[in-house]
Amino acid sequence: MGRVTERRKVIRIRDGAVSSRPDTLVAEEPLEIRLNGKPLAITMRTPGDDFALAAGFLVSEGVLATGSDLQNIVYCAGATVDGSNSYNVVDVRTSPDVVIPDITLERNVYTTSSCGLCGKASLDAVRTTARWPISDTPPVRLEPELLASLPDRLRAAQRVFDRTGGLHAAALFTEDGELLDIREDVGRHNAVDKLVGRALQNDDLPLSRVVLLVSGRASFELAQKAVMAGIPVLAAVSAPSSLAVDLAVETGLTLVGFLRGSSMNVYAGEDRITLRTTATQG
């Protein structure tokens, strides 16, 4: 099975001095996800938590909602020419009573951020397939100071990042700031899928009283994954996309961007955040 990190020779140049040494890099390998034996998607990921990644991906596609929907997940043998197992192909088997939606069009529309398809169709697809409307969940109230403390907690828990500097991370926190789970991956969307997949396997969906924090920006795809898992708050250390904001407004998701130090921008769902001063328009 692929490792999380690999070693490669590197030529270092520091203040004009040249040296050779091994460097630790994050591993990146393709993962093919099959659904009931049929190829569905391929994603580039950091090996590890592959079953959770596949399960979380299918939550965001509207296929899985509870642990009972999932019959099993296995690595497919004979994935290489010599018949050995590459551990890069997984097959997700759903329970017999699970109705498989026609997800090919929906996936092309709303999980590929570069697909260039109609934003209105993307919003409609998520709104109509979400199983747990966020607006119906019990209210979560967050202090800005608590949100401001989360990036440091995320960074402190990134074990592989410390060795490679090349991984995104996603974490789930309680409304009191307790770290529930953290996953790392070369793709932040994969890290979120791993979190959601583990929650599905533990029968913890919907995640109606947690904060999802992601490193980097908040794309439409990440907002979609939060909505599909019933997560009411998505926070990112960088900027959101315009379509992510549109989706947050449409679904009632609280979306926070540029969460750095004591500063942050709230793009939607400000009712879940305790605001002590009157907002002014500039």
Backbone as CSV, one residue per row, in Angstrom:
resi,resn,N_x,N_y,N_z,CA_x,CA_y,CA_z,C_x,C_y,C_z
1,MET,0.851,-1.199,0.000,0.000,0.000,0.000,0.885,1.246,0.000
2,GLY,0.459,2.287,-0.709,1.247,3.508,-0.746,1.403,4.128,0.623
3,ARG,2.547,4.743,0.827,2.804,5.417,2.097,2.329,6.863,2.029
4,VAL,2.192,7.465,3.194,1.757,8.854,3.254,2.869,9.777,2.780
5,THR,4.130,9.427,3.055,5.265,10.239,2.629,6.272,9.376,1.880
6,GLU,7.077,10.034,1.057,8.152,9.369,0.334,9.394,10.244,0.386
7,ARG,10.555,9.622,0.184,11.824,10.344,0.212,12.347,10.521,-1.209
8,ARG,12.842,11.728,-1.524,13.422,12.028,-2.818,14.688,12.865,-2.612
9,LYS,15.658,12.655,-3.512,16.878,13.438,-3.462,16.596,14.857,-3.916
10,VAL,17.199,15.830,-3.244,16.999,17.224,-3.585,18.336,17.956,-3.490
11,ILE,18.542,18.898,-4.385,19.715,19.766,-4.334,19.306,21.044,-3.614
12,ARG,19.949,21.317,-2.518,19.623,22.501,-1.721,20.611,23.614,-2.009
13,ILE,20.086,24.815,-2.202,20.917,25.999,-2.385,20.545,26.986,-1.295
14,ARG,21.486,27.242,-0.423,21.266,28.150,0.704,22.400,29.164,0.765
15,ASP,22.052,30.434,0.502,23.049,31.500,0.537,24.247,31.175,-0.343
16,GLY,23.963,30.587,-1.504,25.020,30.280,-2.448,25.690,28.938,-2.241
17,ALA,25.490,28.317,-1.087,26.084,27.009,-0.809,25.186,25.912,-1.358
18,VAL,25.774,24.926,-2.048,25.025,23.840,-2.677,25.302,22.532,-1.945
19,SER,24.234,21.793,-1.634,24.382,20.500,-0.960,23.316,19.548,-1.474
20,SER,23.538,18.265,-1.260,22.579,17.240,-1.669,22.092,16.506,-0.435
21,ARG,20.779,16.264,-0.385,20.203,15.597,0.773,18.837,15.018,0.397
22,PRO,18.350,14.030,1.127,16.988,13.529,0.891,15.954,14.469,1.505
23,ASP,14.828,14.559,0.853,13.743,15.401,1.346,12.485,14.549,1.474
24,THR,11.648,14.896,2.436,10.396,14.176,2.646,9.278,14.872,1.901
25,LEU,8.606,14.116,1.034,7.511,14.646,0.238,6.219,13.914,0.580
26,VAL,5.105,14.600,0.434,3.824,13.951,0.617,3.554,13.061,-0.593
27,ALA,3.048,11.871,-0.357,2.736,10.945,-1.452,1.433,11.354,-2.131
28,GLU,1.393,11.172,-3.432,0.180,11.444,-4.208,-0.019,10.299,-5.192
29,GLU,-1.184,9.652,-5.101,-1.495,8.530,-5.969,-2.975,8.605,-6.359
30,PRO,-3.342,8.041,-7.506,-4.750,8.058,-7.912,-5.556,7.033,-7.125
31,LEU,-6.790,7.359,-6.852,-7.724,6.405,-6.259,-8.951,6.341,-7.157
32,GLU,-9.229,5.148,-7.682,-10.451,4.935,-8.459,-11.539,4.436,-7.516
33,ILE,-12.665,5.108,-7.535,-13.806,4.719,-6.715,-14.827,4.036,-7.609
34,ARG,-15.177,2.807,-7.272,-16.207,2.077,-7.997,-17.435,1.950,-7.096
35,LEU,-18.590,2.014,-7.707,-19.851,1.881,-6.978,-20.558,0.627,-7.456
36,ASN,-20.667,-0.332,-6.553,-21.278,-1.629,-6.887,-20.660,-2.241,-8.143
37,GLY,-19.331,-2.160,-8.214,-18.586,-2.776,-9.299,-18.383,-1.930,-10.528
38,LYS,-19.025,-0.766,-10.614,-18.918,0.077,-11.800,-18.042,1.296,-11.513
39,PRO,-17.075,1.609,-12.383,-16.218,2.783,-12.186,-17.050,4.056,-12.080
40,LEU,-16.711,4.895,-11.100,-17.476,6.117,-10.869,-16.609,7.359,-10.960
41,ALA,-15.453,7.357,-10.266,-14.639,8.572,-10.212,-13.199,8.206,-9.914
42,ILE,-12.307,9.098,-10.287,-10.893,8.970,-9.944,-10.466,10.277,-9.301
43,THR,-9.783,10.189,-8.168,-9.283,11.373,-7.501,-7.819,11.159,-7.143
44,MET,-7.036,12.216,-7.210,-5.645,12.159,-6.747,-5.656,12.444,-5.257
45,ARG,-5.058,11.515,-4.493,-5.143,11.660,-3.039,-3.861,11.190,-2.371
46,THR,-3.721,11.503,-1.087,-2.680,10.938,-0.247,-3.192,9.613,0.292
47,PRO,-2.488,8.501,0.046,-2.976,7.196,0.524,-3.230,7.201,2.024
48,GLY,-4.271,6.488,2.413,-4.681,6.419,3.811,-6.119,6.851,3.969
49,ASP,-6.861,6.152,4.814,-8.286,6.453,5.015,-9.051,6.378,3.697
50,ASP,-8.643,5.470,2.819,-9.268,5.384,1.502,-10.739,5.000,1.570
51,PHE,-11.087,4.105,2.492,-12.486,3.699,2.610,-13.347,4.872,3.083
52,ALA,-12.813,5.643,4.033,-13.545,6.814,4.519,-13.680,7.849,3.411
53,LEU,-12.621,8.022,2.620,-12.667,8.970,1.512,-13.779,8.585,0.539
54,ALA,-13.827,7.314,0.171,-14.847,6.857,-0.773,-16.248,7.026,-0.193
55,ALA,-16.414,6.691,1.076,-17.727,6.829,1.709,-18.141,8.289,1.786
56,GLY,-17.205,9.157,2.161,-17.527,10.577,2.240,-17.869,11.164,0.893
57,PHE,-17.159,10.745,-0.131,-17.463,11.189,-1.493,-18.895,10.826,-1.867
58,LEU,-19.329,9.640,-1.488,-20.680,9.190,-1.840,-21.750,9.857,-0.978
59,VAL,-21.364,10.348,0.197,-22.298,11.177,0.960,-22.543,12.472,0.195
60,SER,-21.470,13.083,-0.288,-21.621,14.343,-1.013,-22.351,14.161,-2.334
61,GLU,-22.363,12.935,-2.865,-23.094,12.647,-4.099,-24.549,12.272,-3.832
62,GLY,-24.950,12.201,-2.560,-26.325,11.871,-2.234,-26.642,10.390,-2.291
63,VAL,-25.606,9.535,-2.344,-25.822,8.087,-2.402,-25.975,7.495,-1.007
64,LEU,-25.100,7.898,-0.084,-25.096,7.349,1.276,-25.551,8.402,2.277
65,ALA,-26.256,7.950,3.300,-26.692,8.866,4.356,-26.480,8.287,5.743
66,THR,-26.538,6.970,5.878,-26.359,6.323,7.168,-25.416,5.140,7.018
67,GLY,-24.904,4.668,8.140,-24.024,3.516,8.106,-24.690,2.286,7.531
68,SER,-26.000,2.179,7.717,-26.716,1.011,7.205,-26.827,1.017,5.675
69,ASP,-26.616,2.172,5.046,-26.629,2.245,3.585,-25.413,1.555,2.980
70,LEU,-24.389,1.393,3.794,-23.119,0.872,3.315,-22.989,-0.602,3.663
71,GLN,-22.876,-1.436,2.651,-22.691,-2.867,2.897,-21.239,-3.171,3.214
72,ASN,-20.333,-2.768,2.340,-18.902,-2.895,2.614,-18.102,-2.127,1.574
73,ILE,-16.834,-1.947,1.873,-15.882,-1.336,0.949,-14.656,-2.233,0.923
74,VAL,-14.172,-2.538,-0.269,-13.002,-3.415,-0.388,-12.044,-2.837,-1.416
75,TYR,-10.764,-3.167,-1.240,-9.797,-2.887,-2.294,-9.966,-3.933,-3.386
76,CYS,-9.854,-3.502,-4.628,-9.986,-4.432,-5.749,-8.635,-5.074,-6.040
77,ALA,-8.595,-6.400,-6.050,-7.363,-7.119,-6.360,-7.112,-7.094,-7.855
78,GLY,-5.869,-7.399,-8.224,-5.530,-7.476,-9.632,-5.582,-6.145,-10.329
79,ALA,-5.203,-5.085,-9.617,-5.280,-3.752,-10.210,-4.045,-3.407,-11.036
80,THR,-3.048,-4.290,-11.086,-1.850,-4.061,-11.876,-1.706,-5.176,-12.902
81,VAL,-0.762,-4.984,-13.824,-0.581,-5.943,-14.913,-0.219,-7.326,-14.388
82,ASP,0.619,-7.360,-13.333,1.044,-8.658,-12.809,0.037,-9.263,-11.842
83,GLY,-1.128,-8.598,-11.651,-2.168,-9.152,-10.795,-2.061,-8.792,-9.339
84,SER,-1.016,-8.059,-8.964,-0.890,-7.669,-7.561,-1.833,-6.507,-7.260
85,ASN,-1.995,-6.227,-5.991,-2.938,-5.191,-5.577,-2.202,-3.871,-5.387
86,SER,-2.622,-2.861,-6.107,-2.003,-1.541,-5.984,-2.595,-0.732,-4.840
87,TYR,-3.716,-1.194,-4.299,-4.451,-0.474,-3.258,-4.843,0.923,-3.731
88,ASN,-5.091,1.054,-5.015,-5.523,2.325,-5.586,-6.895,2.231,-6.236
89,VAL,-7.595,1.124,-6.003,-8.955,0.959,-6.521,-9.829,0.399,-5.404
90,VAL,-10.929,1.090,-5.095,-11.849,0.604,-4.076,-13.233,0.429,-4.684
91,ASP,-13.938,-0.562,-4.194,-15.313,-0.808,-4.646,-16.239,-0.659,-3.447
92,VAL,-17.182,0.255,-3.562,-18.171,0.506,-2.505,-19.444,-0.262,-2.836
93,ARG,-19.845,-1.124,-1.939,-21.075,-1.891,-2.119,-22.153,-1.320,-1.201
94,THR,-23.264,-0.930,-1.796,-24.359,-0.389,-1.002,-25.317,-1.501,-0.601
95,SER,-26.099,-1.249,0.428,-27.113,-2.210,0.857,-28.164,-2.360,-0.243
96,PRO,-28.803,-3.521,-0.319,-29.748,-3.794,-1.415,-30.882,-2.784,-1.531
97,ASP,-31.306,-2.178,-0.416,-32.450,-1.274,-0.475,-32.069,0.172,-0.799
98,VAL,-30.791,0.431,-1.027,-30.366,1.793,-1.350,-30.650,2.088,-2.816
99,VAL,-31.384,3.156,-3.047,-31.691,3.575,-4.412,-30.544,4.445,-4.919
100,ILE,-29.916,4.024,-5.990,-28.782,4.763,-6.535,-29.290,5.853,-7.461
101,PRO,-29.003,7.115,-7.132,-29.444,8.198,-8.013,-28.605,8.250,-9.276
102,ASP,-29.105,8.944,-10.276,-28.343,9.164,-11.497,-27.392,10.315,-11.232
103,ILE,-26.197,9.975,-10.740,-25.302,11.026,-10.248,-24.287,11.490,-11.264
104,THR,-24.235,10.890,-12.434,-23.209,11.272,-13.399,-23.312,12.741,-13.771
105,LEU,-24.507,13.196,-14.137,-24.683,14.596,-14.511,-24.445,15.506,-13.326
106,GLU,-24.999,15.133,-12.159,-24.852,15.983,-10.993,-23.388,16.147,-10.618
107,ARG,-22.622,15.045,-10.681,-21.201,15.130,-10.310,-20.463,16.048,-11.272
108,ASN,-20.759,15.945,-12.573,-20.112,16.825,-13.531,-20.479,18.281,-13.280
109,VAL,-21.694,18.496,-12.758,-22.140,19.862,-12.543,-21.563,20.443,-11.263
110,TYR,-21.665,19.718,-10.148,-21.409,20.430,-8.902,-20.289,19.895,-8.032
111,THR,-19.441,19.016,-8.513,-18.293,18.683,-7.690,-16.980,18.989,-8.366
112,THR,-17.002,19.455,-9.618,-15.775,19.830,-10.300,-15.737,21.342,-10.408
113,SER,-14.838,21.974,-9.649,-14.850,23.427,-9.574,-14.471,24.072,-10.896
114,SER,-13.790,23.327,-11.797,-13.375,23.906,-13.064,-14.260,23.479,-14.218
115,CYS,-15.430,22.906,-13.926,-16.238,22.333,-15.004,-16.835,23.394,-15.910
116,GLY,-17.016,24.634,-15.403,-17.532,25.700,-16.238,-19.001,25.583,-16.565
117,LEU,-19.740,24.746,-15.855,-21.157,24.593,-16.134,-21.980,25.586,-15.332
118,CYS,-23.249,25.576,-15.575,-24.151,26.595,-15.046,-24.191,26.624,-13.530
119,GLY,-23.898,27.794,-12.945,-23.924,27.918,-11.498,-25.308,27.701,-10.917
120,LYS,-26.342,28.158,-11.630,-27.713,27.953,-11.154,-28.027,26.470,-11.049
121,ALA,-27.598,25.684,-12.042,-27.825,24.238,-11.982,-27.073,23.625,-10.818
122,SER,-25.885,24.150,-10.538,-25.103,23.633,-9.422,-25.826,23.851,-8.102
123,LEU,-26.341,25.057,-7.895,-27.064,25.362,-6.665,-28.309,24.507,-6.541
124,ASP,-29.049,24.377,-7.623,-30.278,23.582,-7.593,-29.986,22.126,-7.274
125,ALA,-28.892,21.588,-7.817,-28.553,20.185,-7.605,-28.316,19.903,-6.131
126,VAL,-27.560,20.782,-5.458,-27.283,20.568,-4.041,-28.539,20.770,-3.201
127,ARG,-29.293,21.830,-3.500,-30.472,22.127,-2.688,-31.499,21.004,-2.750
128,THR,-31.626,20.386,-3.908,-32.650,19.353,-4.063,-32.192,17.977,-3.583
129,THR,-30.887,17.762,-3.419,-30.403,16.447,-2.992,-29.967,16.415,-1.534
130,ALA,-29.831,17.561,-0.882,-29.415,17.582,0.519,-30.475,16.904,1.387
131,ARG,-30.050,15.962,2.221,-30.989,15.204,3.053,-31.323,15.911,4.359
132,TRP,-30.425,16.774,4.832,-30.627,17.418,6.129,-30.546,18.927,5.948
133,PRO,-31.676,19.597,5.713,-31.653,21.047,5.540,-31.017,21.742,6.733
134,ILE,-30.007,22.529,6.477,-29.273,23.187,7.560,-30.167,24.166,8.303
135,SER,-31.068,24.790,7.606,-31.957,25.759,8.253,-32.859,25.104,9.286
136,ASP,-33.017,23.791,9.225,-33.874,23.082,10.173,-33.119,22.574,11.394
137,THR,-31.788,22.736,11.431,-31.002,22.185,12.534,-31.100,23.079,13.768
138,PRO,-30.886,22.515,14.973,-30.880,23.332,16.195,-29.832,24.433,16.082
139,PRO,-30.127,25.607,16.637,-29.196,26.736,16.487,-27.848,26.484,17.159
140,VAL,-26.781,26.872,16.479,-25.423,26.839,17.013,-24.966,28.277,17.148
141,ARG,-24.470,28.638,18.328,-23.990,29.998,18.552,-22.502,29.952,18.846
142,LEU,-21.731,30.733,18.100,-20.278,30.716,18.212,-19.744,32.098,18.535
143,GLU,-18.782,32.138,19.458,-18.088,33.379,19.749,-16.987,33.588,18.711
144,PRO,-16.797,34.811,18.227,-15.708,35.066,17.288,-14.346,34.644,17.833
145,GLU,-14.163,34.819,19.146,-12.888,34.450,19.750,-12.635,32.945,19.642
146,LEU,-13.701,32.163,19.748,-13.542,30.722,19.619,-13.149,30.368,18.181
147,LEU,-13.835,30.957,17.205,-13.474,30.707,15.814,-12.026,31.095,15.547
148,ALA,-11.604,32.218,16.105,-10.244,32.696,15.882,-9.191,31.739,16.425
149,SER,-9.552,30.937,17.416,-8.587,30.018,18.028,-8.420,28.719,17.238
150,LEU,-9.333,28.440,16.317,-9.342,27.135,15.656,-8.184,26.907,14.679
151,PRO,-7.760,27.901,13.865,-6.645,27.628,12.944,-5.368,27.176,13.638
152,ASP,-5.051,27.755,14.787,-3.855,27.322,15.515,-4.003,25.883,16.001
153,ARG,-5.211,25.512,16.418,-5.437,24.131,16.862,-5.333,23.166,15.686
154,LEU,-5.830,23.606,14.536,-5.717,22.786,13.325,-4.248,22.589,12.965
155,ARG,-3.519,23.672,12.937,-2.107,23.600,12.556,-1.311,22.728,13.519
156,ALA,-1.594,22.832,14.811,-0.868,22.051,15.809,-1.108,20.554,15.659
157,ALA,-2.246,20.185,15.071,-2.594,18.765,14.932,-2.164,18.175,13.592
158,GLN,-1.574,18.980,12.705,-1.154,18.500,11.390,0.207,17.805,11.489
159,ARG,0.191,16.518,11.709,1.427,15.780,11.917,2.243,15.633,10.641
160,VAL,1.592,15.284,9.534,2.332,15.045,8.296,2.798,16.358,7.683
161,PHE,2.040,17.433,7.848,2.437,18.731,7.323,3.780,19.155,7.889
162,ASP,4.016,18.853,9.155,5.274,19.228,9.780,6.470,18.599,9.072
163,ARG,6.254,17.421,8.480,7.357,16.719,7.803,7.466,17.084,6.335
164,THR,6.392,17.549,5.715,6.393,17.755,4.273,6.087,19.183,3.851
165,GLY,5.258,19.893,4.610,4.836,21.231,4.205,3.926,21.228,2.998
166,GLY,3.395,20.054,2.613,2.656,19.961,1.368,1.276,19.362,1.475
167,LEU,0.618,19.530,2.596,-0.698,18.917,2.775,-1.739,19.942,3.204
168,HIS,-2.948,19.734,2.689,-4.091,20.464,3.215,-4.672,19.692,4.396
169,ALA,-5.471,20.376,5.181,-6.099,19.724,6.322,-7.538,20.185,6.454
170,ALA,-8.344,19.322,7.039,-9.726,19.649,7.388,-9.993,19.054,8.753
171,ALA,-10.746,19.772,9.574,-11.004,19.304,10.929,-12.428,19.626,11.333
172,LEU,-12.957,18.809,12.227,-14.265,19.031,12.820,-14.079,19.443,14.267
173,PHE,-14.743,20.522,14.657,-14.711,21.012,16.032,-16.138,21.089,16.561
174,THR,-16.276,20.903,17.882,-17.564,21.123,18.507,-17.796,22.631,18.627
175,GLU,-19.019,22.999,18.978,-19.309,24.418,19.154,-18.589,24.998,20.364
176,ASP,-17.986,24.147,21.195,-17.162,24.603,22.311,-15.676,24.613,21.977
177,GLY,-15.331,24.266,20.739,-13.936,24.312,20.325,-13.155,23.032,20.501
178,GLU,-13.832,21.933,20.860,-13.129,20.659,21.027,-12.859,20.033,19.659
179,LEU,-11.617,19.616,19.442,-11.256,18.961,18.187,-11.800,17.538,18.186
180,LEU,-12.650,17.237,17.213,-13.248,15.912,17.114,-12.468,14.997,16.188
181,ASP,-12.003,15.538,15.062,-11.289,14.718,14.082,-10.550,15.644,13.137
182,ILE,-9.448,15.150,12.590,-8.674,15.906,11.613,-8.130,14.940,10.586
183,ARG,-8.156,15.325,9.335,-7.603,14.528,8.249,-6.735,15.435,7.372
184,GLU,-5.662,14.853,6.815,-4.770,15.572,5.908,-4.766,14.880,4.544
185,ASP,-4.571,15.676,3.491,-4.519,15.108,2.147,-3.973,16.169,1.202
186,VAL,-3.471,15.723,0.043,-3.014,16.685,-0.954,-4.177,17.524,-1.480
187,GLY,-5.381,17.006,-1.390,-6.568,17.762,-1.790,-7.439,18.041,-0.594
188,ARG,-7.801,19.297,-0.394,-8.632,19.626,0.778,-10.005,18.975,0.655
189,HIS,-10.490,18.787,-0.574,-11.787,18.123,-0.730,-11.697,16.665,-0.287
190,ASN,-10.536,16.026,-0.526,-10.342,14.655,-0.047,-10.308,14.601,1.469
191,ALA,-9.647,15.590,2.084,-9.582,15.629,3.546,-10.982,15.736,4.138
192,VAL,-11.841,16.535,3.502,-13.224,16.662,3.981,-13.975,15.355,3.776
193,ASP,-13.788,14.723,2.622,-14.450,13.438,2.384,-14.055,12.409,3.434
194,LYS,-12.781,12.406,3.830,-12.324,11.450,4.839,-13.012,11.707,6.185
195,LEU,-13.193,12.978,6.527,-13.910,13.301,7.760,-15.359,12.828,7.699
196,VAL,-16.026,13.164,6.608,-17.438,12.822,6.475,-17.613,11.310,6.378
197,GLY,-16.708,10.636,5.672,-16.795,9.183,5.554,-16.641,8.488,6.888
198,ARG,-15.730,8.977,7.717,-15.567,8.387,9.056,-16.814,8.630,9.896
199,ALA,-17.416,9.803,9.745,-18.654,10.090,10.475,-19.766,9.146,10.025
200,LEU,-19.846,8.875,8.722,-20.852,7.933,8.218,-20.620,6.541,8.797
201,GLN,-19.367,6.093,8.796,-19.047,4.765,9.312,-19.378,4.646,10.793
202,ASN,-19.306,5.768,11.512,-19.618,5.779,12.947,-21.079,6.133,13.230
203,ASP,-21.874,6.259,12.173,-23.290,6.639,12.299,-23.461,7.981,13.000
204,ASP,-22.606,8.938,12.666,-22.662,10.261,13.280,-23.282,11.323,12.373
205,LEU,-23.781,10.930,11.216,-24.431,11.901,10.347,-25.899,12.065,10.730
206,PRO,-26.453,13.269,10.624,-25.805,14.494,10.153,-24.923,15.128,11.227
207,LEU,-23.916,15.876,10.786,-23.006,16.576,11.692,-23.578,17.967,11.971
208,SER,-24.678,17.982,12.696,-25.491,19.194,12.802,-25.018,20.192,13.845
209,ARG,-24.018,19.845,14.651,-23.567,20.776,15.684,-22.044,20.885,15.693
210,VAL,-21.460,20.940,14.517,-20.005,21.035,14.432,-19.607,22.180,13.507
211,VAL,-18.334,22.535,13.610,-17.707,23.498,12.713,-16.698,22.739,11.858
212,LEU,-16.772,22.918,10.552,-15.790,22.357,9.638,-14.789,23.444,9.297
213,LEU,-13.517,23.207,9.600,-12.455,24.161,9.305,-11.540,23.562,8.252
214,VAL,-11.247,24.324,7.206,-10.372,23.848,6.142,-9.214,24.810,5.955
215,SER,-8.055,24.245,5.634,-6.919,25.075,5.262,-7.133,25.566,3.835
216,GLY,-6.635,26.727,3.533,-6.790,27.255,2.189,-8.150,27.902,1.987
217,ARG,-8.605,27.865,0.741,-9.831,28.577,0.399,-11.063,27.686,0.542
218,ALA,-12.220,28.318,0.486,-13.495,27.596,0.565,-14.145,27.625,-0.807
219,SER,-14.006,26.536,-1.553,-14.591,26.441,-2.885,-16.052,26.032,-2.783
220,PHE,-16.747,26.112,-3.913,-18.120,25.634,-3.969,-18.189,24.162,-3.577
221,GLU,-17.207,23.387,-4.039,-17.198,21.956,-3.756,-17.168,21.683,-2.257
222,LEU,-16.379,22.450,-1.509,-16.300,22.235,-0.061,-17.595,22.667,0.621
223,ALA,-18.170,23.762,0.163,-19.458,24.180,0.726,-20.519,23.116,0.458
224,GLN,-20.493,22.551,-0.741,-21.425,21.479,-1.091,-21.269,20.283,-0.158
225,LYS,-20.032,19.895,0.112,-19.788,18.736,0.980,-20.281,19.009,2.392
226,ALA,-20.099,20.246,2.871,-20.597,20.608,4.204,-22.116,20.500,4.247
227,VAL,-22.775,21.049,3.241,-24.239,21.022,3.200,-24.757,19.590,3.151
228,MET,-24.137,18.759,2.325,-24.607,17.383,2.164,-24.412,16.556,3.431
229,ALA,-23.457,16.955,4.296,-23.232,16.250,5.556,-24.004,16.877,6.710
230,GLY,-24.783,17.933,6.424,-25.563,18.587,7.466,-24.750,19.478,8.378
231,ILE,-23.559,19.885,7.938,-22.685,20.739,8.752,-23.157,22.187,8.644
232,PRO,-23.390,22.865,9.779,-23.953,24.214,9.712,-22.938,25.335,9.519
233,VAL,-21.654,25.071,9.829,-20.645,26.140,9.788,-19.409,25.644,9.050
234,LEU,-19.005,26.392,8.029,-17.769,26.135,7.302,-16.873,27.352,7.445
235,ALA,-15.657,27.132,7.934,-14.693,28.217,8.089,-13.424,27.870,7.327
236,ALA,-12.815,28.883,6.727,-11.606,28.679,5.939,-10.601,29.770,6.281
237,VAL,-9.331,29.437,6.174,-8.295,30.421,6.482,-8.048,31.361,5.317
238,SER,-8.625,31.036,4.150,-8.467,31.894,2.985,-9.846,32.279,2.445
239,ALA,-9.886,32.684,1.182,-11.101,33.260,0.618,-12.089,32.198,0.156
240,PRO,-13.364,32.520,0.157,-14.360,31.655,-0.488,-14.531,32.080,-1.945
241,SER,-15.099,31.202,-2.733,-15.462,31.573,-4.098,-16.863,32.189,-4.089
242,SER,-17.204,32.888,-5.175,-18.523,33.516,-5.239,-19.639,32.474,-5.213
243,LEU,-19.422,31.334,-5.866,-20.460,30.313,-5.894,-20.607,29.632,-4.535
244,ALA,-19.510,29.543,-3.786,-19.601,29.007,-2.426,-20.475,29.914,-1.564
245,VAL,-20.316,31.227,-1.729,-21.144,32.175,-0.978,-22.601,32.055,-1.404
246,ASP,-22.840,31.938,-2.693,-24.218,31.787,-3.174,-24.874,30.548,-2.571
247,LEU,-24.121,29.440,-2.541,-24.671,28.205,-1.981,-24.945,28.362,-0.490
248,ALA,-24.040,29.031,0.225,-24.238,29.247,1.658,-25.505,30.056,1.916
249,VAL,-25.706,31.098,1.131,-26.911,31.932,1.284,-28.159,31.117,0.976
250,GLU,-28.108,30.317,-0.087,-29.257,29.506,-0.502,-29.655,28.478,0.548
251,THR,-28.664,27.876,1.223,-28.931,26.736,2.106,-28.921,27.079,3.592
252,GLY,-28.486,28.285,3.955,-28.413,28.650,5.363,-27.097,28.287,6.024
253,LEU,-26.094,27.919,5.228,-24.776,27.579,5.765,-24.070,28.841,6.249
254,THR,-23.468,28.773,7.424,-22.624,29.868,7.898,-21.248,29.703,7.267
255,LEU,-20.806,30.723,6.529,-19.547,30.649,5.796,-18.622,31.765,6.255
256,VAL,-17.473,31.352,6.791,-16.470,32.289,7.299,-15.189,32.112,6.483
257,GLY,-14.630,33.233,6.031,-13.373,33.193,5.289,-12.336,34.106,5.905
258,PHE,-11.095,33.993,5.414,-9.978,34.797,5.910,-9.887,34.743,7.438
259,LEU,-10.002,33.528,7.977,-9.939,33.342,9.425,-8.477,33.327,9.839
260,ARG,-7.977,34.490,10.205,-6.564,34.662,10.525,-6.419,35.571,11.735
261,GLY,-5.739,35.054,12.759,-5.610,35.832,13.976,-6.975,36.129,14.546
262,SER,-7.207,37.395,14.871,-8.517,37.764,15.425,-9.463,38.281,14.348
263,SER,-9.050,38.200,13.084,-9.851,38.744,11.994,-10.541,37.634,11.217
264,MET,-11.662,37.956,10.626,-12.403,37.010,9.794,-13.465,37.776,9.020
265,ASN,-13.903,37.214,7.921,-15.037,37.741,7.159,-16.166,36.726,7.208
266,VAL,-17.359,37.188,7.543,-18.536,36.322,7.565,-19.357,36.631,6.318
267,TYR,-19.471,35.640,5.429,-20.109,35.848,4.141,-21.578,35.437,4.125
268,ALA,-21.976,34.578,5.062,-23.368,34.128,5.114,-23.612,33.489,6.476
269,GLY,-24.854,33.461,6.897,-25.216,32.787,8.144,-24.665,33.446,9.389
270,GLU,-24.610,34.782,9.396,-24.043,35.492,10.550,-24.855,35.322,11.820
271,ASP,-26.093,34.800,11.711,-26.930,34.622,12.894,-26.355,33.590,13.852
272,ARG,-25.447,32.755,13.395,-24.839,31.750,14.280,-23.615,32.285,15.021
273,ILE,-23.235,33.517,14.740,-22.042,34.100,15.351,-22.457,35.270,16.224
274,THR,-21.949,35.288,17.430,-22.274,36.346,18.379,-21.554,37.626,17.975
275,LEU,-22.305,38.617,17.530,-21.735,39.890,17.091,-22.056,40.960,18.128
276,ARG,-21.014,41.640,18.586,-21.201,42.622,19.670,-21.259,44.055,19.179
277,THR,-20.920,44.285,17.937,-20.960,45.647,17.406,-21.841,45.665,16.169
278,THR,-22.346,46.847,15.849,-23.198,46.998,14.692,-22.351,47.044,13.430
279,ALA,-22.677,46.187,12.463,-21.908,46.168,11.220,-22.182,47.424,10.418
280,THR,-21.149,47.955,9.783,-21.283,49.143,8.939,-20.855,48.788,7.526
281,GLN,-21.423,49.458,6.576,-21.074,49.229,5.180,-20.064,50.254,4.735
282,GLY,-18.996,49.749,4.058,-17.973,50.658,3.584,-18.113,50.926,2.107
